[in-house]
Amino acid sequence: MDYEEQLDKVLDETPDVEATDERFELPDTDVRQEGRVTVFENFRAVCDRLDRDPDHVLKYLQRELGTSGHIDESGRARLAGSFGSERLDRAIDAYFDAYVRCSECGLPDTRLDRENGVEVLRCAACGARTATGE
């Protein structure tokens, strides 16, 4: 059996892997206004679903929205300014694309690591490693 025949045989026996994130759903953001502050009520639940450190997510949101904020004792994010659910949903989706979804296989089975001072997104599904640019 030559190389091409062996390769065809292996490919035929290998199950297809769907590279979609359909099994991964983020909760919609639950926000409310308190004066000049936007309170992201389910911030902790979103971070838990993303499996990311809330401080990392908050830092990204602050950069993306051009604002300041903090996490209160209840685990809610409090952001200076007025931001609607749609705007926060877009920012969380952008975070997901940049820091959760594997750029190679598209699956969310990743974790953030540091290698030689560089933040790297490591995929447990396909083994890819991608620098995040942070």
MOFENNOR-V664849 format. One record per residue. N is the residue number from 1. RES is the residue in one letter. BURIAL is + if it has 24 or more other ideal C-beta (glycine too) atoms within 12 Angstrom, else -. Layout:
n:N res:RES burial:BURIAL
n:N res:RES burial:BURIAL
//
This chain:
n:1 res:M burial:-
n:2 res:D burial:-
n:3 res:Y burial:-
n:4 res:E burial:-
n:5 res:E burial:-
n:6 res:Q burial:-
n:7 res:L burial:-
n:8 res:D burial:-
n:9 res:K burial:-
n:10 res:V burial:-
n:11 res:L burial:-
n:12 res:D burial:-
n:13 res:E burial:-
n:14 res:T burial:-
n:15 res:P burial:-
n:16 res:D burial:-
n:17 res:V burial:-
n:18 res:E burial:-
n:19 res:A burial:-
n:20 res:T burial:-
n:21 res:D burial:-
n:22 res:E burial:-
n:23 res:R burial:-
n:24 res:F burial:-
n:25 res:E burial:-
n:26 res:L burial:+
n:27 res:P burial:-
n:28 res:D burial:-
n:29 res:T burial:+
n:30 res:D burial:-
n:31 res:V burial:+
n:32 res:R burial:-
n:33 res:Q burial:-
n:34 res:E burial:-
n:35 res:G burial:-
n:36 res:R burial:-
n:37 res:V burial:-
n:38 res:T burial:+
n:39 res:V burial:+
n:40 res:F burial:+
n:41 res:E burial:+
n:42 res:N burial:+
n:43 res:F burial:+
n:44 res:R burial:+
n:45 res:A burial:-
n:46 res:V burial:+
n:47 res:C burial:+
n:48 res:D burial:-
n:49 res:R burial:-
n:50 res:L burial:+
n:51 res:D burial:-
n:52 res:R burial:+
n:53 res:D burial:-
n:54 res:P burial:+
n:55 res:D burial:-
n:56 res:H burial:+
n:57 res:V burial:+
n:58 res:L burial:+
n:59 res:K burial:+
n:60 res:Y burial:+
n:61 res:L burial:+
n:62 res:Q burial:+
n:63 res:R burial:-
n:64 res:E burial:+
n:65 res:L burial:+
n:66 res:G burial:-
n:67 res:T burial:+
n:68 res:S burial:-
n:69 res:G burial:+
n:70 res:H burial:-
n:71 res:I burial:+
n:72 res:D burial:-
n:73 res:E burial:-
n:74 res:S burial:-
n:75 res:G burial:-
n:76 res:R burial:+
n:77 res:A burial:+
n:78 res:R burial:+
n:79 res:L burial:+
n:80 res:A burial:-
n:81 res:G burial:+
n:82 res:S burial:-
n:83 res:F burial:+
n:84 res:G burial:-
n:85 res:S burial:-
n:86 res:E burial:-
n:87 res:R burial:-
n:88 res:L burial:+
n:89 res:D burial:+
n:90 res:R burial:-
n:91 res:A burial:+
n:92 res:I burial:+
n:93 res:D burial:+
n:94 res:A burial:-
n:95 res:Y burial:+
n:96 res:F burial:+
n:97 res:D burial:+
n:98 res:A burial:+
n:99 res:Y burial:+
n:100 res:V burial:+
n:101 res:R burial:+
n:102 res:C burial:+
n:103 res:S burial:+
n:104 res:E burial:-
n:105 res:C burial:-
n:106 res:G burial:+
n:107 res:L burial:+
n:108 res:P burial:+
n:109 res:D burial:+
n:110 res:T burial:+
n:111 res:R burial:+
n:112 res:L burial:+
n:113 res:D burial:-
n:114 res:R burial:-
n:115 res:E burial:-
n:116 res:N burial:-
n:117 res:G burial:-
n:118 res:V burial:-
n:119 res:E burial:+
n:120 res:V burial:-
n:121 res:L burial:+
n:122 res:R burial:+
n:123 res:C burial:+
n:124 res:A burial:-
n:125 res:A burial:+
n:126 res:C burial:-
n:127 res:G burial:-
n:128 res:A burial:-
n:129 res:R burial:-
n:130 res:T burial:+
n:131 res:A burial:-
n:132 res:T burial:+
n:133 res:G burial:-
n:134 res:E burial:-
//
